[in-house]
Amino acid sequence: MTTEPHGPERSSAARAGDPPAPFVLWLLRHGEAVPVAEGGDAARMLSAHGERVIADLAADLAAAGWRPARVFASPLRRAQDTARLLIARVAPGLALETLPELDPDGDAGAIVPALRARDALRGALLVIGHQPLLGVLAGQLTNDAEPRFTPGTLVGISFDGEPRAGAGRIVETRRPGAS
């Protein structure tokens, strides 16, 4: 797992005496999935490699004391499986919530309003989905070039207030690979 810091903020974990943390939206592309077979795209499960990558990411995050306040995933199996693997390691007992707006064919502009409607825009929020949707969303929120989301890539976007177009900054990117 390689980590690319994007500024002084490197973790959502709060330290004693620190001011309240800004809202951080963590975007995770699901782990590598098996090819389309019976059941179609929605039924694709994680490959063995995809499971290992997500398990490694979860171990790294757990060791750093990282824990999201809430987790939302696409309704597709590979995103749901990614969420379950991660939650089991970093936040046992935390409920997985499904967000239909994270469907791969969804509108990136509908995701933040859907999260707002669920009163989820606070603390550290993890959203698990697909490309190109996550890249488009990150680009809209930061006004930066769309980050490259290979399977298992995690990107943290920090906001000093409500998330809106152009108001976020990427504070961390973790990509699968050699440490």
Secondary structure per residue as TSV (DSSP state, phi and psi in degrees):
chain	resnum	aa	ss	phi	psi
A	1	M	-	360.0	123.5
A	2	T	E	-103.9	141.2
A	3	T	E	-115.5	132.6
A	4	E	E	-117.7	100.3
A	5	P	E	-69.1	148.0
A	6	H	-	-125.5	30.8
A	7	G	S	147.6	-175.3
A	8	P	S	-67.3	-25.5
A	9	E	-	-83.2	120.2
A	10	R	-	-117.7	-13.9
A	11	S	-	-150.7	153.9
A	12	S	S	-87.4	-3.9
A	13	A	-	-71.8	127.9
A	14	A	-	-84.8	147.7
A	15	R	-	-110.7	152.6
A	16	A	T	-57.5	135.2
A	17	G	T	87.3	-10.0
A	18	D	-	-74.6	148.8
A	19	P	-	-65.9	163.6
A	20	P	-	-53.6	139.0
A	21	A	-	-72.2	147.7
A	22	P	-	-69.5	167.8
A	23	F	E	-69.4	131.2
A	24	V	E	-122.8	122.5
A	25	L	E	-99.4	116.1
A	26	W	E	-99.5	123.8
A	27	L	E	-108.3	125.0
A	28	L	E	-125.0	124.3
A	29	R	E	-80.9	137.2
A	30	H	-	-51.3	160.6
A	31	G	-	-68.8	166.7
A	32	E	-	-55.5	136.6
A	33	A	B	-113.7	161.8
A	34	V	-	-72.6	160.0
A	35	P	-	-62.8	160.5
A	36	V	-	-61.3	133.7
A	37	A	-	-143.4	-151.5
A	38	E	T	-56.4	136.0
A	39	G	T	97.9	-13.0
A	40	G	-	76.0	-171.7
A	41	D	G	-59.5	-40.4
A	42	A	G	-63.0	-24.9
A	43	A	G	-93.6	-0.5
A	44	R	-	-60.9	130.7
A	45	M	-	-102.9	169.7
A	46	L	B	-67.5	144.2
A	47	S	-	-77.0	168.2
A	48	A	H	-59.0	-41.3
A	49	H	H	-62.8	-43.8
A	50	G	H	-60.1	-41.2
A	51	E	H	-62.6	-42.3
A	52	R	H	-63.8	-43.2
A	53	V	H	-61.5	-45.3
A	54	I	H	-68.1	-38.2
A	55	A	H	-62.3	-41.5
A	56	D	H	-64.0	-44.0
A	57	L	H	-60.8	-46.1
A	58	A	H	-60.0	-42.1
A	59	A	H	-62.8	-43.4
A	60	D	H	-62.3	-44.9
A	61	L	H	-66.8	-41.0
A	62	A	H	-63.3	-41.6
A	63	A	H	-63.1	-29.7
A	64	A	T	-84.8	-4.2
A	65	G	T	78.2	18.7
A	66	W	-	-77.4	134.4
A	67	R	-	-151.3	121.4
A	68	P	-	-76.3	154.5
A	69	A	S	-74.9	-37.1
A	70	R	E	-146.5	157.0
A	71	V	E	-132.0	126.6
A	72	F	E	-119.5	141.3
A	73	A	E	-135.7	156.1
A	74	S	-	-58.6	155.3
A	75	P	S	-72.6	-9.5
A	76	L	S	-73.7	145.6
A	77	R	H	-55.2	-44.1
A	78	R	H	-63.5	-33.8
A	79	A	H	-74.4	-40.9
A	80	Q	H	-62.0	-43.8
A	81	D	H	-64.7	-40.5
A	82	T	H	-59.3	-46.2
A	83	A	H	-60.8	-46.0
A	84	R	H	-62.0	-42.3
A	85	L	H	-61.8	-44.6
A	86	L	H	-67.9	-47.7
A	87	I	H	-59.2	-41.4
A	88	A	H	-56.6	-31.5
A	89	R	H	-94.6	-41.7
A	90	V	H	-97.9	-20.7
A	91	A	S	-152.5	61.1
A	92	P	T	-53.8	134.7
A	93	G	T	91.5	-14.7
A	94	L	-	-70.9	136.1
A	95	A	-	-76.1	139.8
A	96	L	E	-88.8	128.5
A	97	E	E	-112.6	136.7
A	98	T	E	-94.2	134.0
A	99	L	-	-119.9	103.7
A	100	P	G	-56.2	-28.1
A	101	E	G	-64.9	-12.8
A	102	L	G	-87.2	5.3
A	103	D	S	-54.5	141.5
A	104	P	T	-54.6	-28.0
A	105	D	T	-93.2	10.9
A	106	G	S	-74.6	175.9
A	107	D	-	-99.0	119.0
A	108	A	G	-56.9	-33.6
A	109	G	G	-68.4	-11.9
A	110	A	G	-92.1	-10.9
A	111	I	H	-71.1	-51.1
A	112	V	H	-62.0	-45.5
A	113	P	H	-58.5	-36.9
A	114	A	H	-66.2	-39.2
A	115	L	H	-68.1	-39.3
A	116	R	H	-61.3	-42.5
A	117	A	H	-62.5	-23.7
A	118	R	T	-97.9	11.2
A	119	D	T	53.0	45.0
A	120	A	-	-108.0	3.3
A	121	L	-	-90.7	66.4
A	122	R	S	-157.8	155.9
A	123	G	S	67.1	-141.2
A	124	A	E	-109.3	117.0
A	125	L	E	-115.4	128.4
A	126	L	E	-105.2	129.5
A	127	V	E	-123.0	127.7
A	128	I	E	-116.7	122.6
A	129	G	E	-153.6	-144.0
A	130	H	-	-133.2	166.4
A	131	Q	T	-96.9	148.1
A	132	P	T	-86.6	1.0
A	133	L	H	-54.5	-47.9
A	134	L	H	-66.1	-39.2
A	135	G	H	-63.5	-43.1
A	136	V	H	-62.0	-46.3
A	137	L	H	-59.0	-49.2
A	138	A	H	-60.1	-42.5
A	139	G	H	-61.8	-42.7
A	140	Q	H	-64.2	-41.9
A	141	L	H	-74.5	-24.3
A	142	T	H	-111.8	-11.8
A	143	N	S	57.9	22.6
A	144	D	S	-102.6	171.0
A	145	A	-	-59.6	145.6
A	146	E	-	-60.4	125.7
A	147	P	-	-65.6	153.5
A	148	R	-	-83.1	116.7
A	149	F	-	-106.9	87.5
A	150	T	-	-75.1	162.3
A	151	P	T	-53.9	131.9
A	152	G	T	87.2	5.2
A	153	T	-	-81.4	135.8
A	154	L	E	-118.1	129.0
A	155	V	E	-126.8	129.1
A	156	G	E	-102.3	128.8
A	157	I	E	-119.6	121.7
A	158	S	E	-100.9	144.7
A	159	F	E	-131.5	138.4
A	160	D	S	-82.6	-16.2
A	161	G	S	-142.4	-147.5
A	162	E	S	-62.4	138.7
A	163	P	-	-67.9	130.8
A	164	R	-	-153.1	166.3
A	165	A	T	-53.4	127.8
A	166	G	T	78.8	-3.5
A	167	A	-	-91.1	-10.6
A	168	G	-	-94.2	161.3
A	169	R	E	-135.4	137.0
A	170	I	E	-73.1	124.5
A	171	V	E	-107.9	-18.4
A	172	E	E	-163.3	144.2
A	173	T	E	-133.8	129.6
A	174	R	E	-120.8	124.6
A	175	R	E	-118.7	144.6
A	176	P	S	-61.1	144.2
A	177	G	S	149.3	-169.9
A	178	A	-	-66.3	140.0
A	179	S	-	-78.8	360.0
